[in-house]
Every structure is written in structure tokens, then in C-alpha cells.
Amino acid sequence: MIKKISFVYDLTDEYRTVGICSHLKDYKLCWNLNKVLNYNLIRFDDFVPEGKKTTDERYTFFYFYDQNHRNGVYLLSNKKNNIPLLEKIPEADYLLMIKGVCTEKKTKELISGIKKISNVLTVFQVEMDKIKTINSFLTELELHQLYQEKKK
């Protein structure tokens, strides 16, 4: 009898996500994040999730690789024409995602740093394991980032 082994890889362990509510435009928020957090977020082509191929559902995408901490940092707009990218987090205007080792202490420091930016209404940590389709979303995000770096 043939036995099938299924393998499920949970990507949520590698990511910390922070939701940001702000009226700032994406480029202005990115500039402030670069200044406050000493990042160098660079804008790439817009992120279009699988199944959302209309031009109305393109979400701005910024990326930075932190050599010192060996983390990838993503900044995504979460809303386009009032359509949220992640439907379980409709209150967030932007998502700041950190891939790699990021302790709870570092996350709290990150949140307190973002709160210092003017016109940022609130910042909160997102519980990734509550979102059912998060693994497929994170896979798409990583593929988009790799394609953009290759294209660059």
C-alpha cells in the first residue's frame, strides 16, 4: 500500500506584521519610515494578488533588505478603492511586514517608533495565524519580491 505524506509549511513563523492606520500617502509614509527606522525602502512594481487581475486592485509595494539584522522589510498598502488586500484586517491602511528574526521586544520598539510619525493614527501588531489564506498570500508576496529584484 502506498503511503502519501503531506507537507504543510507554515510561513507565519517567519513574519511579524504591523498594521498602520494613517492618512498619509504611501510615498510620504515610506519617507517617514525610512527616516525614523533607518530603513531604505524602495518602491517596486505594484503587487497584484492572484485572482485580482483588475487594474483597480494593485497595491503599492516597497521593499528593503536589512543587512544588519538579516531581515526583509515589506511595506504594502492594504487598501485600494476601499478594497482591502487582507480582508481580515480592513482597519489597516498599510502593512509593514518583517521577514526573519524579529523578537517581541524589537516589534514593540518598531511600533513605538512608528507611533512617533505625525499623521499616523494607530499602529498595531497583526496576529497572522488568524488569517486562513495567509500562507498563499505570503508565498505570492515573496515571489513578487524575487521577481522585482531579478528585474532590477
C-alpha positions as CSV (number, residue, x, y, z in Angstrom):
1,M,0.0,0.0,0.0
2,I,1.3,3.4,-1.0
3,K,1.5,6.0,1.8
4,K,1.2,9.6,1.0
5,I,3.0,12.1,3.1
6,S,1.6,15.6,3.1
7,F,3.8,18.5,4.0
8,V,2.5,21.8,5.2
9,Y,4.9,24.7,5.7
10,D,3.7,27.5,7.9
11,L,5.3,30.8,6.8
12,T,3.7,32.8,9.6
13,D,6.5,31.9,12.0
14,E,9.0,33.8,9.8
15,Y,7.0,37.0,9.7
16,R,5.9,39.8,12.0
17,T,3.3,42.1,10.7
18,V,2.3,45.6,11.9
19,G,-0.9,47.3,10.7
20,I,-0.7,51.1,10.3
21,C,-3.6,53.4,10.1
22,S,-2.7,56.7,8.5
23,H,-4.0,59.3,6.1
24,L,-0.5,59.8,4.6
25,K,0.2,58.9,1.0
26,D,2.3,55.8,0.6
27,Y,5.4,57.7,-0.5
28,K,5.2,60.1,2.4
29,L,4.7,57.3,4.9
30,C,7.6,55.4,3.3
31,W,9.8,58.5,3.6
32,N,8.9,58.9,7.3
33,L,9.6,55.2,8.0
34,N,13.0,55.4,6.3
35,K,13.8,58.4,8.4
36,V,12.5,57.1,11.8
37,L,13.5,53.4,11.5
38,N,16.7,53.9,9.4
39,Y,15.4,51.8,6.5
40,N,15.9,52.3,2.8
41,L,12.5,51.2,1.5
42,I,12.4,51.3,-2.3
43,R,9.3,51.2,-4.4
44,F,8.8,48.4,-6.8
45,D,6.0,47.5,-9.2
46,D,2.6,47.2,-7.6
47,F,1.6,43.9,-6.1
48,V,-1.4,42.2,-7.7
49,P,-2.6,39.2,-5.7
50,E,-3.6,36.1,-7.6
51,G,-7.2,36.2,-8.7
52,K,-7.3,40.0,-8.6
53,K,-6.1,40.9,-12.0
54,T,-8.0,44.1,-12.5
55,T,-6.2,47.4,-12.5
56,D,-8.3,48.6,-9.6
57,E,-6.7,46.1,-7.3
58,R,-3.0,46.9,-7.5
59,Y,-1.4,47.6,-4.1
60,T,1.7,49.7,-3.7
61,F,4.8,47.7,-2.8
62,F,8.0,48.8,-1.1
63,Y,10.9,46.5,-0.1
64,F,14.2,46.8,1.8
65,Y,16.7,44.1,2.9
66,D,18.2,45.0,6.3
67,Q,21.8,43.6,6.1
68,N,22.5,44.3,9.8
69,H,19.6,42.2,11.1
70,R,19.2,40.0,8.0
71,N,15.5,40.8,7.7
72,G,13.4,41.6,4.6
73,V,11.0,44.5,5.2
74,Y,7.9,44.9,3.1
75,L,5.5,47.9,3.1
76,L,2.2,47.3,1.4
77,S,-0.8,49.4,1.0
78,N,-3.8,47.4,2.4
79,K,-6.5,49.4,0.6
80,K,-7.2,50.3,-3.0
81,N,-10.5,51.9,-3.7
82,N,-11.7,50.7,-0.3
83,I,-11.0,47.1,-1.2
84,P,-8.6,45.6,1.4
85,L,-5.7,43.4,0.4
86,L,-6.2,41.3,3.6
87,E,-9.9,41.2,4.3
88,K,-9.4,40.1,7.9
89,I,-7.6,43.4,8.6
90,P,-9.8,46.1,7.0
91,E,-8.9,48.8,9.5
92,A,-5.2,48.9,8.4
93,D,-4.3,51.3,5.7
94,Y,-0.8,49.9,5.4
95,L,1.0,46.6,6.3
96,L,4.6,46.6,7.4
97,M,5.9,43.0,7.3
98,I,9.3,41.9,8.6
99,K,10.6,38.5,7.4
100,G,13.3,37.0,9.5
101,V,14.2,37.0,13.2
102,C,12.3,39.8,14.9
103,T,11.8,39.4,18.6
104,E,8.7,40.7,20.5
105,K,10.9,43.4,22.1
106,K,12.1,44.6,18.6
107,T,8.5,44.6,17.4
108,K,7.4,46.8,20.3
109,E,10.3,49.2,19.6
110,L,9.2,49.3,16.0
111,I,5.6,50.1,16.9
112,S,6.7,52.8,19.3
113,G,8.9,54.3,16.6
114,I,6.1,54.3,14.0
115,K,3.7,56.0,16.5
116,K,6.1,59.0,16.6
117,I,5.4,59.8,13.0
118,S,2.9,62.6,12.6
119,N,-0.4,61.7,10.9
120,V,-0.1,58.1,11.9
121,L,-3.4,57.4,13.8
122,T,-2.6,54.0,15.2
123,V,-0.2,51.1,14.9
124,F,-0.9,47.5,16.0
125,Q,0.6,44.1,15.7
126,V,-1.4,41.7,13.4
127,E,-1.9,38.1,14.5
128,M,-1.0,36.3,11.3
129,D,-2.2,32.8,12.4
130,K,-5.9,34.1,12.5
131,I,-5.9,34.6,8.7
132,K,-6.8,31.4,6.8
133,T,-5.2,32.2,3.4
134,I,-2.0,33.8,4.8
135,N,0.4,31.2,3.6
136,S,-0.6,31.5,-0.1
137,F,-0.5,35.3,0.3
138,L,3.0,35.2,1.8
139,T,4.2,32.9,-1.0
140,E,2.8,35.3,-3.6
141,L,4.5,38.2,-1.9
142,E,7.9,36.5,-1.8
143,L,7.6,35.5,-5.4
144,H,6.7,39.1,-6.4
145,Q,9.7,40.4,-4.4
146,L,12.1,37.9,-6.0
147,Y,10.8,38.8,-9.5
148,Q,11.2,42.5,-8.8
149,E,14.7,42.1,-7.6
150,K,15.6,40.0,-10.6
151,K,14.0,42.5,-12.9
152,K,16.0,45.3,-11.3
